[in-house]
Amino acid sequence: AYDFTPGSGALIRATEGTVLDRIPPRAKVRRHAPIELPHVMLLVDDPDKTVIEPLTAAADTMEKLYDFDLMQNGGHIRGYKLSDKQVDAVAEGKPVLTYAMGDGNHSLATAKACYEEQKKGKTPEEYLALPSRFALVEVVNNHDDALQFEPIHRVLFGVEPEQVLQAFLDFYPGAYEGQGEGHTI
């Protein structure tokens, strides 16, 4: 369900522009790998906690796919298979942008490109079983108390402050100085 095309309405989308020139060199390295599991962070806009929490609560009833210690004291990891009903529940009735690629967009775009190459000439039964169809995805709720968003500050040198401020106001016509709703300068 992932699509990095600008303006895509796919269930899973990129949060940033995908630089297409980055994909071919990455694909060259990954093309013949026997298995690839890109690790990406998928952000969920779920203030009511309807996606992750119900799955966590049902983990003891799900088929366990793996359960092992990570190397070099990296902790422990478990993975469970979602039932068809759980998959449908995760994908249904969600707002316009529920799942956004938070980190690893180019890795996932490259993996998808490699998968699309491998699909060619195969039957649906064959290409749906390809290991390259899958990615290791860390799903994180934007509203989880453990996730803190901090502002990103930028410093500009060698500019005319009035011109920068005017360009900002032209780009964000509803922006203002001080407190309130919208973009604050």
N, C-alpha and C positions, 0 to 999 in steps of 0.2 A: 504493500500500500504506500510505499515511499516514492515520492516524485520531487526532484529538486528544480523542475522547470519553473521559471518565474510566472507567477499568477496561477499556479496549480491549485486545484481544489481538492487534492488528494488528502486522505486521512492523516498521513505523515508527510510533513513538508520541511524544507530547509528554513532556518531562521536568518540566513545570510545568503548573499549571492554566491552561486557555485561558479568558480573559475574553471571553465571547461578545459583550458590549457593544462590544468594540473592533473587531469584524469589520465591521459595517455602514458606519461612516464610512470605513474603509479601502477597503471594496469600492466605495463611491460614487466615490472618486478613481480606482480602477483599472478599473472596470467596462468602460469603452469604450476602454481602451488597446489599440492594435493588437497589441502583444506585451508580455508581462510575464515577467521572469525574476527572481523573488525569489531572493536569495542567502541560503542557510541553512547552518548548520553541523550536520552529522549525526554524532553520536558513536557509535563502534562499540566494544563491549566484546569485544575480540579479543586476549587475551593470547598466543595461539599465532600471531598474525599470518597468518591464513588468508584474509582478505578483500582488503585493499588490496595487499599485497605480491605475490601471484600476478598480479594485474591489471597492476601496474607492470612486472613482469618480462615480461609478454606484450604490452606496448604496441607493440612493433615489428611484431607480427603483426596488429594491430587496424586497423580502418578509421579514419583520422584525419578528424575532423569539422571541426576548426579548429586554427589554428596561427598566432599573431600576437603582436606586441608590444603591451603595454598602454600607454595614454596617460600622459603626464606622468611618464615614467621608472618606471612601475609594475611593470616586469618583463615576463615573457613567459608566455603561457598556451597550452596544447595540450589538446584534448579528443578522446577516442576513443570509438567506439561498441562496446559490449559485444556479443558474440555471444549468441544464445539460451542456449547452453551456459554461458557465463560468468554470465549473469543468473541462471540456475537454481542455479549453484554458490554465488552470493552469498546466495541466499534459502533454501537447504536446510540442514537439520541444524544449525541455530543454536540457542543457548540462548533462554530465554524472552524476554529483552530484549536483542537484539543491536543494534538501531538506535534511538537516542534523539535527539530533536531537542535539540541543544545550544544553538542560538541561532537566532532567526528564526521561532520557533513561530507567533507571531501573523501574520507575513508569509505563511507557508506556509498557515496556516488561512484567511486571507483569499483567497489565490490559489486554494485548493481550492474555497472557496465560489463564487468567480467562475466557475471551471471548471464546477462543478455546475450553475450557472445556464445557461451556454452549451451544455451537453449536452442540455438539454431540447428535445424534438422532433427530435433528430438520430438518425440510424442509428448503430450502433456504429462502422461504418467512418468516418463523418463525425466523431464526437466523439473517436475515438482519434487522429485526425490534427490536432486543434486544437492550436495552439501553446501555449495556456493550460494544457495538460496537463502541461507541463514546468517544472522549477525548476532553477536553478543551485545545486547541492549540493556543499559541501565536506565530504568524508568524512574524519573524524579518528579515529584509533584511540586510545582512552583509555590504552593501554599504550605509545604511541609515546614515545620518549625526549624528543622535542621538546615534548611537552605536559606542563606542570607544574601540578598542582593545589595551590593554597594555601588555608589556612583563611580563612573570612570571619569577621571579628570584629565583634561588636555591642556597643554601649555603651548601657546603660539608665539613665535619669535619673528621679528622682521615684518610685522603687519601694521596696518593703520587700524587701531581699535574701533573707530567710528565706522569704517567700511565693513569690518567683520560683523559688528553688531547689526548694521543695516542689512547685510547679506543674510544673517540669521533671521531677522524679522521678516525679510522677504520670503524666506523658505518656510518659516512657521508664522503665517499671518496672525494666528490667534495667540502668539506668545506675548508675555508681559513680564515686567519686573515686579518682584515682590511675591506675595502669597496668593493662592487661589487654585482654580482648576486649570488643567492643561500644561503646556510647556512653560516653565518658569526660568527666567534669565537671572 
